[in-house]
């Protein structure tokens, strides 16, 4: 039994996590890692499996420039990073 507003896990993600979005089926959380320190190759999005509370994958792209927010479409098939 988990009480409301209770910490259930601490998950290490990338540099300076900012935005968070949860898929409509509540299986995954996407975290935008802002990397405002400018570390090479650290602009990324971490994908957390909410059943295990582990980072399942980290998405990197040269197109990211300090990603800040993530939004998931209603179908849960696309994530938009700004």
Gaussian input, Z-matrix of N, CA and C with variables (Angstrom, degrees):
# hf/3-21g

backbone

0 1
 N
 C     1     B1
 C     2     B2     1     A1
 N     3     B3     2     A2     1     D1
 C     4     B4     3     A3     2     D2
 C     5     B5     4     A4     3     D3
 N     6     B6     5     A5     4     D4
 C     7     B7     6     A6     5     D5
 C     8     B8     7     A7     6     D6
 N     9     B9     8     A8     7     D7
 C    10    B10     9     A9     8     D8
 C    11    B11    10    A10     9     D9
 N    12    B12    11    A11    10    D10
 C    13    B13    12    A12    11    D11
 C    14    B14    13    A13    12    D12
 N    15    B15    14    A14    13    D13
 C    16    B16    15    A15    14    D14
 C    17    B17    16    A16    15    D15
 N    18    B18    17    A17    16    D16
 C    19    B19    18    A18    17    D17
 C    20    B20    19    A19    18    D18
 N    21    B21    20    A20    19    D19
 C    22    B22    21    A21    20    D20
 C    23    B23    22    A22    21    D21
 N    24    B24    23    A23    22    D22
 C    25    B25    24    A24    23    D23
 C    26    B26    25    A25    24    D24
 N    27    B27    26    A26    25    D25
 C    28    B28    27    A27    26    D26
 C    29    B29    28    A28    27    D27
 N    30    B30    29    A29    28    D28
 C    31    B31    30    A30    29    D29
 C    32    B32    31    A31    30    D30
 N    33    B33    32    A32    31    D31
 C    34    B34    33    A33    32    D32
 C    35    B35    34    A34    33    D33
 N    36    B36    35    A35    34    D34
 C    37    B37    36    A36    35    D35
 C    38    B38    37    A37    36    D36
 N    39    B39    38    A38    37    D37
 C    40    B40    39    A39    38    D38
 C    41    B41    40    A40    39    D39
 N    42    B42    41    A41    40    D40
 C    43    B43    42    A42    41    D41
 C    44    B44    43    A43    42    D42
 N    45    B45    44    A44    43    D43
 C    46    B46    45    A45    44    D44
 C    47    B47    46    A46    45    D45
 N    48    B48    47    A47    46    D46
 C    49    B49    48    A48    47    D47
 C    50    B50    49    A49    48    D48
 N    51    B51    50    A50    49    D49
 C    52    B52    51    A51    50    D50
 C    53    B53    52    A52    51    D51
 N    54    B54    53    A53    52    D52
 C    55    B55    54    A54    53    D53
 C    56    B56    55    A55    54    D54
 N    57    B57    56    A56    55    D55
 C    58    B58    57    A57    56    D56
 C    59    B59    58    A58    57    D57
 N    60    B60    59    A59    58    D58
 C    61    B61    60    A60    59    D59
 C    62    B62    61    A61    60    D60
 N    63    B63    62    A62    61    D61
 C    64    B64    63    A63    62    D62
 C    65    B65    64    A64    63    D63
 N    66    B66    65    A65    64    D64
 C    67    B67    66    A66    65    D65
 C    68    B68    67    A67    66    D66
 N    69    B69    68    A68    67    D67
 C    70    B70    69    A69    68    D68
 C    71    B71    70    A70    69    D69
 N    72    B72    71    A71    70    D70
 C    73    B73    72    A72    71    D71
 C    74    B74    73    A73    72    D72
 N    75    B75    74    A74    73    D73
 C    76    B76    75    A75    74    D74
 C    77    B77    76    A76    75    D75
 N    78    B78    77    A77    76    D76
 C    79    B79    78    A78    77    D77
 C    80    B80    79    A79    78    D78
 N    81    B81    80    A80    79    D79
 C    82    B82    81    A81    80    D80
 C    83    B83    82    A82    81    D81
 N    84    B84    83    A83    82    D82
 C    85    B85    84    A84    83    D83
 C    86    B86    85    A85    84    D84
 N    87    B87    86    A86    85    D85
 C    88    B88    87    A87    86    D86
 C    89    B89    88    A88    87    D87
 N    90    B90    89    A89    88    D88
 C    91    B91    90    A90    89    D89
 C    92    B92    91    A91    90    D90
 N    93    B93    92    A92    91    D91
 C    94    B94    93    A93    92    D92
 C    95    B95    94    A94    93    D93
 N    96    B96    95    A95    94    D94
 C    97    B97    96    A96    95    D95
 C    98    B98    97    A97    96    D96
 N    99    B99    98    A98    97    D97
 C   100   B100    99    A99    98    D98
 C   101   B101   100   A100    99    D99
 N   102   B102   101   A101   100   D100
 C   103   B103   102   A102   101   D101
 C   104   B104   103   A103   102   D102
 N   105   B105   104   A104   103   D103
 C   106   B106   105   A105   104   D104
 C   107   B107   106   A106   105   D105
 N   108   B108   107   A107   106   D106
 C   109   B109   108   A108   107   D107
 C   110   B110   109   A109   108   D108
 N   111   B111   110   A110   109   D109
 C   112   B112   111   A111   110   D110
 C   113   B113   112   A112   111   D111
 N   114   B114   113   A113   112   D112
 C   115   B115   114   A114   113   D113
 C   116   B116   115   A115   114   D114
 N   117   B117   116   A116   115   D115
 C   118   B118   117   A117   116   D116
 C   119   B119   118   A118   117   D117
 N   120   B120   119   A119   118   D118
 C   121   B121   120   A120   119   D119
 C   122   B122   121   A121   120   D120
 N   123   B123   122   A122   121   D121
 C   124   B124   123   A123   122   D122
 C   125   B125   124   A124   123   D123
 N   126   B126   125   A125   124   D124
 C   127   B127   126   A126   125   D125
 C   128   B128   127   A127   126   D126
 N   129   B129   128   A128   127   D127
 C   130   B130   129   A129   128   D128
 C   131   B131   130   A130   129   D129
 N   132   B132   131   A131   130   D130
 C   133   B133   132   A132   131   D131
 C   134   B134   133   A133   132   D132
 N   135   B135   134   A134   133   D133
 C   136   B136   135   A135   134   D134
 C   137   B137   136   A136   135   D135
 N   138   B138   137   A137   136   D136
 C   139   B139   138   A138   137   D137
 C   140   B140   139   A139   138   D138
 N   141   B141   140   A140   139   D139
 C   142   B142   141   A141   140   D140
 C   143   B143   142   A142   141   D141
 N   144   B144   143   A143   142   D142
 C   145   B145   144   A144   143   D143
 C   146   B146   145   A145   144   D144
 N   147   B147   146   A146   145   D145
 C   148   B148   147   A147   146   D146
 C   149   B149   148   A148   147   D147
 N   150   B150   149   A149   148   D148
 C   151   B151   150   A150   149   D149
 C   152   B152   151   A151   150   D150
 N   153   B153   152   A152   151   D151
 C   154   B154   153   A153   152   D152
 C   155   B155   154   A154   153   D153
 N   156   B156   155   A155   154   D154
 C   157   B157   156   A156   155   D155
 C   158   B158   157   A157   156   D156
 N   159   B159   158   A158   157   D157
 C   160   B160   159   A159   158   D158
 C   161   B161   160   A160   159   D159
 N   162   B162   161   A161   160   D160
 C   163   B163   162   A162   161   D161
 C   164   B164   163   A163   162   D162
 N   165   B165   164   A164   163   D163
 C   166   B166   165   A165   164   D164
 C   167   B167   166   A166   165   D165
 N   168   B168   167   A167   166   D166
 C   169   B169   168   A168   167   D167
 C   170   B170   169   A169   168   D168
 N   171   B171   170   A170   169   D169
 C   172   B172   171   A171   170   D170
 C   173   B173   172   A172   171   D171
 N   174   B174   173   A173   172   D172
 C   175   B175   174   A174   173   D173
 C   176   B176   175   A175   174   D174
 N   177   B177   176   A176   175   D175
 C   178   B178   177   A177   176   D176
 C   179   B179   178   A178   177   D177
 N   180   B180   179   A179   178   D178
 C   181   B181   180   A180   179   D179
 C   182   B182   181   A181   180   D180
 N   183   B183   182   A182   181   D181
 C   184   B184   183   A183   182   D182
 C   185   B185   184   A184   183   D183
 N   186   B186   185   A185   184   D184
 C   187   B187   186   A186   185   D185
 C   188   B188   187   A187   186   D186
 N   189   B189   188   A188   187   D187
 C   190   B190   189   A189   188   D188
 C   191   B191   190   A190   189   D189
 N   192   B192   191   A191   190   D190
 C   193   B193   192   A192   191   D191
 C   194   B194   193   A193   192   D192
 N   195   B195   194   A194   193   D193
 C   196   B196   195   A195   194   D194
 C   197   B197   196   A196   195   D195
 N   198   B198   197   A197   196   D196
 C   199   B199   198   A198   197   D197
 C   200   B200   199   A199   198   D198
 N   201   B201   200   A200   199   D199
 C   202   B202   201   A201   200   D200
 C   203   B203   202   A202   201   D201
 N   204   B204   203   A203   202   D202
 C   205   B205   204   A204   203   D203
 C   206   B206   205   A205   204   D204
 N   207   B207   206   A206   205   D205
 C   208   B208   207   A207   206   D206
 C   209   B209   208   A208   207   D207
 N   210   B210   209   A209   208   D208
 C   211   B211   210   A210   209   D209
 C   212   B212   211   A211   210   D210
 N   213   B213   212   A212   211   D211
 C   214   B214   213   A213   212   D212
 C   215   B215   214   A214   213   D213
 N   216   B216   215   A215   214   D214
 C   217   B217   216   A216   215   D215
 C   218   B218   217   A217   216   D216
 N   219   B219   218   A218   217   D217
 C   220   B220   219   A219   218   D218
 C   221   B221   220   A220   219   D219
 N   222   B222   221   A221   220   D220
 C   223   B223   222   A222   221   D221
 C   224   B224   223   A223   222   D222
 N   225   B225   224   A224   223   D223
 C   226   B226   225   A225   224   D224
 C   227   B227   226   A226   225   D225
 N   228   B228   227   A227   226   D226
 C   229   B229   228   A228   227   D227
 C   230   B230   229   A229   228   D228
 N   231   B231   230   A230   229   D229
 C   232   B232   231   A231   230   D230
 C   233   B233   232   A232   231   D231
 N   234   B234   233   A233   232   D232
 C   235   B235   234   A234   233   D233
 C   236   B236   235   A235   234   D234
 N   237   B237   236   A236   235   D235
 C   238   B238   237   A237   236   D236
 C   239   B239   238   A238   237   D237
 N   240   B240   239   A239   238   D238
 C   241   B241   240   A240   239   D239
 C   242   B242   241   A241   240   D240
 N   243   B243   242   A242   241   D241
 C   244   B244   243   A243   242   D242
 C   245   B245   244   A244   243   D243

   B1=1.4431
   B2=1.5273
   B3=1.3241
   B4=1.4501
   B5=1.5242
   B6=1.2974
   B7=1.4582
   B8=1.5192
   B9=1.3279
   B10=1.4661
   B11=1.5315
   B12=1.3444
   B13=1.4608
   B14=1.5228
   B15=1.3243
   B16=1.4518
   B17=1.5169
   B18=1.3305
   B19=1.4592
   B20=1.5210
   B21=1.3361
   B22=1.4595
   B23=1.5200
   B24=1.3539
   B25=1.4598
   B26=1.5243
   B27=1.3072
   B28=1.4565
   B29=1.5190
   B30=1.3277
   B31=1.4596
   B32=1.5179
   B33=1.3256
   B34=1.4584
   B35=1.5199
   B36=1.3280
   B37=1.4605
   B38=1.5226
   B39=1.3240
   B40=1.4554
   B41=1.5169
   B42=1.3272
   B43=1.4572
   B44=1.5324
   B45=1.2940
   B46=1.4620
   B47=1.5350
   B48=1.3336
   B49=1.4654
   B50=1.5215
   B51=1.3243
   B52=1.4659
   B53=1.5244
   B54=1.3358
   B55=1.4567
   B56=1.5108
   B57=1.3250
   B58=1.4567
   B59=1.5243
   B60=1.3291
   B61=1.4660
   B62=1.5219
   B63=1.3191
   B64=1.4642
   B65=1.5163
   B66=1.3295
   B67=1.4577
   B68=1.5330
   B69=1.3418
   B70=1.4726
   B71=1.5331
   B72=1.3389
   B73=1.4591
   B74=1.5347
   B75=1.3267
   B76=1.4746
   B77=1.5252
   B78=1.3283
   B79=1.4719
   B80=1.5234
   B81=1.3363
   B82=1.4588
   B83=1.5157
   B84=1.3260
   B85=1.4619
   B86=1.5226
   B87=1.3216
   B88=1.4670
   B89=1.5266
   B90=1.3339
   B91=1.4619
   B92=1.5261
   B93=1.3277
   B94=1.4677
   B95=1.5250
   B96=1.3298
   B97=1.4595
   B98=1.5212
   B99=1.3226
   B100=1.4594
   B101=1.5177
   B102=1.3125
   B103=1.4698
   B104=1.5219
   B105=1.3210
   B106=1.4565
   B107=1.5269
   B108=1.3459
   B109=1.4608
   B110=1.5193
   B111=1.3378
   B112=1.4576
   B113=1.5153
   B114=1.3243
   B115=1.4606
   B116=1.5301
   B117=1.3256
   B118=1.4690
   B119=1.5291
   B120=1.3208
   B121=1.4698
   B122=1.5309
   B123=1.3178
   B124=1.4652
   B125=1.5205
   B126=1.3337
   B127=1.4609
   B128=1.5273
   B129=1.3274
   B130=1.4616
   B131=1.5247
   B132=1.3249
   B133=1.4645
   B134=1.5209
   B135=1.3238
   B136=1.4633
   B137=1.5235
   B138=1.3255
   B139=1.4628
   B140=1.5307
   B141=1.3274
   B142=1.4629
   B143=1.5190
   B144=1.3303
   B145=1.4562
   B146=1.5278
   B147=1.3275
   B148=1.4572
   B149=1.5254
   B150=1.3235
   B151=1.4670
   B152=1.5269
   B153=1.3528
   B154=1.4635
   B155=1.5249
   B156=1.3404
   B157=1.4633
   B158=1.5275
   B159=1.3230
   B160=1.4594
   B161=1.5176
   B162=1.3348
   B163=1.4640
   B164=1.5207
   B165=1.3183
   B166=1.4600
   B167=1.5216
   B168=1.3314
   B169=1.4654
   B170=1.5248
   B171=1.3230
   B172=1.4572
   B173=1.5159
   B174=1.3146
   B175=1.4636
   B176=1.5292
   B177=1.3170
   B178=1.4591
   B179=1.5227
   B180=1.3133
   B181=1.4560
   B182=1.5242
   B183=1.3203
   B184=1.4609
   B185=1.5271
   B186=1.3294
   B187=1.4665
   B188=1.5285
   B189=1.3400
   B190=1.4598
   B191=1.5204
   B192=1.3165
   B193=1.4579
   B194=1.5184
   B195=1.3170
   B196=1.4570
   B197=1.5299
   B198=1.3517
   B199=1.4634
   B200=1.5266
   B201=1.3114
   B202=1.4557
   B203=1.5251
   B204=1.3275
   B205=1.4586
   B206=1.5256
   B207=1.3145
   B208=1.4647
   B209=1.5213
   B210=1.3178
   B211=1.4587
   B212=1.5202
   B213=1.3228
   B214=1.4661
   B215=1.5170
   B216=1.3470
   B217=1.4700
   B218=1.5299
   B219=1.3198
   B220=1.4729
   B221=1.5149
   B222=1.3327
   B223=1.4637
   B224=1.5276
   B225=1.3293
   B226=1.4586
   B227=1.5103
   B228=1.3384
   B229=1.4654
   B230=1.5149
   B231=1.3403
   B232=1.4653
   B233=1.5337
   B234=1.3200
   B235=1.4610
   B236=1.5236
   B237=1.3270
   B238=1.4650
   B239=1.5166
   B240=1.3326
   B241=1.4568
   B242=1.5147
   B243=1.3311
   B244=1.4660
   B245=1.5110
   A1=108.29
   A2=116.95
   A3=122.23
   A4=108.73
   A5=115.44
   A6=119.94
   A7=109.85
   A8=118.48
   A9=121.20
   A10=110.44
   A11=115.36
   A12=121.59
   A13=113.39
   A14=115.73
   A15=121.92
   A16=109.26
   A17=117.16
   A18=120.90
   A19=108.03
   A20=116.25
   A21=120.42
   A22=112.00
   A23=116.63
   A24=120.21
   A25=109.25
   A26=115.04
   A27=121.87
   A28=105.99
   A29=116.35
   A30=121.18
   A31=108.91
   A32=116.56
   A33=120.77
   A34=109.47
   A35=114.90
   A36=120.57
   A37=107.45
   A38=118.02
   A39=121.70
   A40=113.57
   A41=114.40
   A42=122.36
   A43=110.38
   A44=116.95
   A45=125.69
   A46=112.42
   A47=117.80
   A48=119.51
   A49=110.82
   A50=115.94
   A51=119.99
   A52=110.24
   A53=117.30
   A54=121.00
   A55=112.81
   A56=115.03
   A57=122.04
   A58=109.15
   A59=116.01
   A60=121.18
   A61=108.30
   A62=115.67
   A63=121.48
   A64=108.34
   A65=116.61
   A66=120.87
   A67=109.72
   A68=116.86
   A69=120.15
   A70=113.90
   A71=117.69
   A72=120.17
   A73=112.29
   A74=117.01
   A75=124.20
   A76=113.82
   A77=116.84
   A78=119.95
   A79=113.04
   A80=116.96
   A81=120.61
   A82=111.70
   A83=115.29
   A84=122.11
   A85=107.16
   A86=115.69
   A87=122.18
   A88=107.35
   A89=117.08
   A90=121.72
   A91=109.11
   A92=116.42
   A93=121.68
   A94=107.87
   A95=116.20
   A96=122.34
   A97=108.24
   A98=115.45
   A99=123.41
   A100=114.29
   A101=119.93
   A102=123.42
   A103=112.36
   A104=117.15
   A105=118.73
   A106=112.92
   A107=116.70
   A108=120.99
   A109=111.48
   A110=117.29
   A111=121.37
   A112=114.41
   A113=118.25
   A114=120.84
   A115=109.88
   A116=118.00
   A117=120.16
   A118=112.41
   A119=116.01
   A120=123.87
   A121=114.22
   A122=117.64
   A123=120.03
   A124=114.10
   A125=118.29
   A126=120.11
   A127=106.32
   A128=117.30
   A129=118.42
   A130=111.35
   A131=114.52
   A132=123.21
   A133=107.06
   A134=116.45
   A135=121.49
   A136=108.71
   A137=116.06
   A138=121.69
   A139=107.27
   A140=114.83
   A141=120.80
   A142=109.81
   A143=116.17
   A144=122.39
   A145=106.05
   A146=117.85
   A147=121.22
   A148=113.75
   A149=118.05
   A150=120.46
   A151=110.55
   A152=116.08
   A153=120.68
   A154=113.07
   A155=116.66
   A156=123.23
   A157=112.55
   A158=115.99
   A159=122.00
   A160=109.75
   A161=115.43
   A162=120.24
   A163=107.29
   A164=115.77
   A165=121.20
   A166=111.03
   A167=116.21
   A168=120.30
   A169=108.44
   A170=114.88
   A171=121.49
   A172=107.52
   A173=115.63
   A174=121.75
   A175=108.33
   A176=116.07
   A177=120.65
   A178=108.23
   A179=115.14
   A180=119.84
   A181=107.78
   A182=116.81
   A183=119.39
   A184=110.62
   A185=116.97
   A186=121.10
   A187=112.02
   A188=118.28
   A189=120.62
   A190=109.48
   A191=116.34
   A192=122.19
   A193=106.76
   A194=114.94
   A195=122.39
   A196=111.71
   A197=117.81
   A198=120.42
   A199=110.24
   A200=115.76
   A201=119.69
   A202=113.93
   A203=117.35
   A204=119.98
   A205=110.47
   A206=115.22
   A207=122.50
   A208=107.03
   A209=116.34
   A210=122.38
   A211=107.50
   A212=117.05
   A213=122.42
   A214=107.82
   A215=116.96
   A216=118.29
   A217=110.11
   A218=116.54
   A219=122.26
   A220=113.20
   A221=117.17
   A222=120.75
   A223=112.14
   A224=116.97
   A225=121.04
   A226=113.57
   A227=116.46
   A228=119.95
   A229=113.57
   A230=117.55
   A231=120.64
   A232=109.72
   A233=113.11
   A234=119.91
   A235=107.09
   A236=115.51
   A237=121.58
   A238=107.65
   A239=116.12
   A240=122.24
   A241=108.36
   A242=116.52
   A243=119.99
   A244=109.52
   D1=125.39
   D2=177.49
   D3=-108.15
   D4=127.41
   D5=178.80
   D6=-80.62
   D7=152.64
   D8=177.63
   D9=-58.39
   D10=144.44
   D11=177.39
   D12=59.40
   D13=38.43
   D14=178.74
   D15=-112.46
   D16=134.72
   D17=175.83
   D18=-71.32
   D19=124.42
   D20=179.71
   D21=-107.68
   D22=-18.68
   D23=179.17
   D24=-167.11
   D25=153.11
   D26=170.70
   D27=-116.38
   D28=123.03
   D29=-174.36
   D30=-118.63
   D31=123.39
   D32=176.62
   D33=-77.94
   D34=127.19
   D35=177.30
   D36=-122.08
   D37=-151.89
   D38=-175.57
   D39=-81.78
   D40=-164.49
   D41=-175.87
   D42=-74.49
   D43=128.32
   D44=176.74
   D45=49.83
   D46=67.84
   D47=177.75
   D48=-59.01
   D49=139.69
   D50=-176.45
   D51=-125.92
   D52=-83.42
   D53=-175.53
   D54=-85.63
   D55=154.36
   D56=-179.49
   D57=-138.56
   D58=137.93
   D59=173.92
   D60=-138.28
   D61=143.26
   D62=179.14
   D63=-114.48
   D64=135.48
   D65=-179.21
   D66=-63.93
   D67=153.11
   D68=-177.55
   D69=-57.06
   D70=-27.44
   D71=179.18
   D72=-87.79
   D73=2.63
   D74=178.34
   D75=61.51
   D76=25.18
   D77=179.81
   D78=-91.57
   D79=-27.43
   D80=-175.58
   D81=-135.41
   D82=148.77
   D83=170.48
   D84=-118.50
   D85=136.28
   D86=177.10
   D87=-108.77
   D88=128.80
   D89=-178.09
   D90=-120.40
   D91=123.02
   D92=175.65
   D93=-80.02
   D94=122.60
   D95=179.13
   D96=-98.75
   D97=101.16
   D98=-168.65
   D99=-64.10
   D100=-31.26
   D101=178.32
   D102=49.89
   D103=47.27
   D104=178.97
   D105=-72.04
   D106=1.54
   D107=173.15
   D108=-84.34
   D109=-12.92
   D110=178.50
   D111=74.32
   D112=25.98
   D113=178.52
   D114=-69.86
   D115=134.49
   D116=-177.81
   D117=-56.84
   D118=137.36
   D119=175.57
   D120=59.83
   D121=26.98
   D122=-178.03
   D123=-110.85
   D124=-1.27
   D125=171.63
   D126=-73.26
   D127=117.59
   D128=-172.82
   D129=-158.33
   D130=174.35
   D131=171.86
   D132=-128.37
   D133=124.61
   D134=177.55
   D135=-93.32
   D136=138.28
   D137=177.68
   D138=-111.40
   D139=115.27
   D140=-176.79
   D141=-103.44
   D142=128.71
   D143=173.64
   D144=-79.56
   D145=114.28
   D146=-174.45
   D147=-75.46
   D148=-13.14
   D149=175.55
   D150=-77.26
   D151=-32.58
   D152=-177.01
   D153=-108.19
   D154=-16.01
   D155=-175.42
   D156=60.33
   D157=35.88
   D158=175.57
   D159=-121.15
   D160=149.70
   D161=174.81
   D162=-71.03
   D163=117.89
   D164=-178.76
   D165=-82.25
   D166=-37.40
   D167=177.73
   D168=-157.89
   D169=159.88
   D170=173.71
   D171=-123.56
   D172=124.64
   D173=-177.87
   D174=-96.68
   D175=125.48
   D176=175.15
   D177=-120.45
   D178=151.84
   D179=178.73
   D180=-156.28
   D181=136.98
   D182=177.02
   D183=-65.50
   D184=-15.31
   D185=178.29
   D186=-77.52
   D187=-16.50
   D188=177.99
   D189=-73.95
   D190=134.59
   D191=172.40
   D192=-134.98
   D193=94.02
   D194=-175.92
   D195=54.09
   D196=63.55
   D197=178.99
   D198=-56.55
   D199=139.14
   D200=-172.49
   D201=-123.39
   D202=-37.60
   D203=-179.88
   D204=-131.67
   D205=158.72
   D206=175.07
   D207=-134.01
   D208=138.11
   D209=174.45
   D210=-131.00
   D211=136.86
   D212=178.18
   D213=-106.22
   D214=135.59
   D215=178.16
   D216=-69.74
   D217=163.93
   D218=-174.40
   D219=-60.91
   D220=-29.68
   D221=178.81
   D222=-78.88
   D223=-13.98
   D224=-178.63
   D225=75.79
   D226=19.28
   D227=-175.76
   D228=-103.28
   D229=-9.79
   D230=-178.88
   D231=-141.13
   D232=144.62
   D233=172.90
   D234=-119.03
   D235=134.81
   D236=179.75
   D237=-111.99
   D238=128.36
   D239=-176.67
   D240=-115.41
   D241=130.36
   D242=176.50
   D243=-118.84

